[in-house]
């Protein structure tokens, strides 16, 4: 296996992009990434794209060829592949691209993620993400994604004393971080009172505990170490990219307050990178719901099981804390463009490690990204170092 | 969606699950393979008692379109006395539900596909005061 470097990153604006089509959004991220890497186009050996539901959001399948085409690459006949794992689709695309370079098969590979969600009505837009849970045995009963994460939160509270205020603190932190992210959907601070007085979506989760469903696209360019040297003086290396799966439905899991897929993927990733959780300087985690960020602290080994809330109470994961989590604003405030999210997280970690994160810059040498699908049936953990 | 629903009617209406004779584990929803025994699985169908307790729950306020008429409604994870945990709705007032509450299976309507479409029935749970 060869070392793999990130030589370019790009990200579209995240949010309700009414004036942009799926193709426009992908292109804006792609052009930014190719310019960042200094690529012309013909150097690209392969493309992997994460997209959860082009079929239902756009009635458009065959996203892989479509984006290669509209990125102006049709006549180069580059192999392009779409991968899907609910909202972990982006993480999967990153891992496929990583493996293609690490194995020696390819030299320069694009990993992209994209989703356009505002071309359907709000009801359908909200229903589609629940396809990442078990449609026949969970969603059938009215247990959509917010309700499932609410049941996780309820048990975490009951067992470990986590409170609604702890959940709200995650939201407040992520909104504060997004103020300094020009690509973020919600660039305004909120108070604890605002979060705690927002209406319940599914008790105990309130509106401000739930990430939005957003339009957006992100792109990273990967290259072998040798090739990377020709393109950049500031490569960021991927020291591990591990994926794990678990039961699709929450009710079949060993313990709903732990995502075993996250535990498994992160343990493998730490081992492969030769580091421990305490060596991570910055992380982007999958806060599709605030409780998921608290559980991620535990499952990634930043805190003991049951003590995740202590990190948010103690300011440990704030921008100026010991281990800043979601400096981008996370899914909650940067936005959750489903299939794009896993790549968007990678973009943020790369910017942080290169020192290109502007006003939200933290001091970091090693970073981690955690992308999950649904309620945790898929997890992708990627470790980056400069 | 009709054949997809129709195939599962026995299991949804009557709470028929599966049992692995090799390791003694009950499953609901039913499985064709036991994830603990895999190739050594010895699966047969089994009628579950329908009695159990609430493990966790949520009161859903922002309901999906097909459940709008029911809101707020209670969804719960229920551990049946035989062991498996299932996702279902509770037929009780939101303020009644608490963790550990004993419940029993009841046959109820879940939804319908428009005025002339099929009606979805299935198992819900109600407080069991016995």
Interface residues (C-beta under 8 A of the other chain):
Chain A: X123 X126 X127 X130 X134 X136 X137 X138 X139 X140 X141 X142 X143 X144 X146 X147 X148 X150 X151 X152 X154 X155 X158 X199 X200 X201 X202 X203 X204 X205 X247 X249 X250 X251 X252 X256
Chain B: X4 X8 X29 X35 X55 X56 X57 X58 X59 X60 X61 X62 X63 X64 X65 X67 X70 X73 X75 X76 X77 X84 X85 X86 X87 X88 X89 X94 X99 X110 X120 X122
